[in-house]
Amino acid sequence: MISFVRVDDRMIHGQTVTRWALEYPCDGIIAVNDAAATNPVLKAAYKSAAPDKKVFVWTFDHFKENAEKVLASASRYFLITKNPIDMKKSLLIMASSQVSI
């Protein structure tokens, strides 16, 4: 399930991990951004920002392929994008899935 959504141009950073994850407990973080997901250095940096959480840095295509599984999961995930347009695309992907949001 998606327990929290956030638009943040820094995506995964200390405030996300220390502040938001305490306010809204989560099992993992899903960052959706094509540029970050295809850049090994950025992907590694984002994953290392939250060492105690499952961290996924996905392209929109990968998120689309896995949206139903994420929404149906008992695990709680944050969904983070870099900008509002990317969030809109992510929310539309979730809305078109077979699982209720």
C-alpha positions, 0 to 999 in steps of 0.5 A: 500500500502507499501510505504517504505521497510526497513531491520533493526535488531532492527525493530521498534525503535525511528529512524524509528518512528521519522526520517523515518516516517517524510521522508516517511509519513506512516499510519502504520508499519508492522514488519514481523518476526516469533520470534517477532510475537510469543513473547508477550514481544517483540510484546508489545515493538515494538507496544509501540515504535510507539504510534501514528501509527498502528503497526502490528507484524506478522508472515510470514504466517499472512503476506501471508494471508494479503498481498493482503489486505495491497497492495490494501489498501489506507493506507501507511505502512512501511514493516520492517524485521530483515534481508535481507533473511526475506525481500526477503521472504516478497517481494516474498509473495507480488510478488505472490499476485494478486495485483500489487506492 
